[in-house]
Amino acid sequence: MRTDEAYRHECEVRWLITLAPPAIKIYLVAVEKRRGLESAERLRRDARAAWEAKHRLGRASMEISGSSTRA
């Protein structure tokens, strides 16, 4: 099992996008205080990209399966 810093970051990003938006904001403020602005911005950027990718994939699979509600 991987235990390097890159893997830790990937896990943190996956966990972060499972939280409600207010909790995400609180967590990122805490990260900024503890690890600095650069770390918080990296986490914010990567979490946003992961969230967008997850939702793009979800919409695409719905459209492929014919489950889209769009007319």
C-alpha positions in Angstrom: 0.0 0.0 0.0 1.2 3.5 -0.9 2.1 5.8 2.0 3.9 8.6 0.2 2.8 12.3 0.4 1.2 12.3 -3.0 -1.1 9.4 -2.0 -1.9 11.1 1.3 -3.0 14.2 -0.7 -5.1 12.1 -3.0 -6.9 10.5 -0.1 -7.4 13.8 1.6 -8.9 15.3 -1.6 -11.3 12.3 -2.0 -12.4 12.6 1.6 -12.8 16.4 1.4 -15.3 16.2 -1.5 -17.5 14.0 0.6 -18.1 16.8 3.1 -20.8 19.5 3.0 -19.6 22.9 1.7 -19.6 24.6 5.2 -17.4 21.8 6.6 -15.1 22.0 3.6 -14.6 25.8 4.2 -13.9 25.2 7.9 -11.4 22.4 7.1 -9.6 24.6 4.5 -9.3 27.5 7.0 -7.7 25.0 9.4 -5.4 23.7 6.8 -4.3 27.3 5.9 -3.6 28.0 9.6 -1.6 24.8 10.1 0.1 24.2 6.8 0.0 27.6 5.1 -1.9 29.3 2.2 -0.1 27.3 -0.5 -1.2 24.0 0.9 -4.8 25.1 1.4 -4.9 26.5 -2.2 -3.5 23.3 -3.6 -6.1 21.2 -1.7 -8.9 23.6 -2.7 -7.9 23.5 -6.4 -7.5 19.7 -6.4 -10.7 19.1 -4.5 -12.6 21.3 -7.0 -11.2 19.5 -9.9 -12.0 16.1 -8.4 -15.6 17.2 -7.6 -16.1 18.5 -11.1 -14.6 15.3 -12.7 -16.9 13.2 -10.4 -20.0 15.1 -11.5 -19.1 15.1 -15.2 -18.7 11.3 -15.0 -22.0 11.0 -13.3 -23.8 13.1 -15.9 -22.2 11.2 -18.7 -23.1 7.8 -17.3 -26.7 9.0 -16.9 -26.9 10.2 -20.5 -25.4 7.0 -21.8 -27.9 4.9 -19.8 -30.8 7.0 -21.0 -31.6 8.3 -17.5 -31.2 11.9 -18.4 -34.2 14.0 -17.5 -33.3 16.7 -20.1 -35.8 17.0 -23.0 
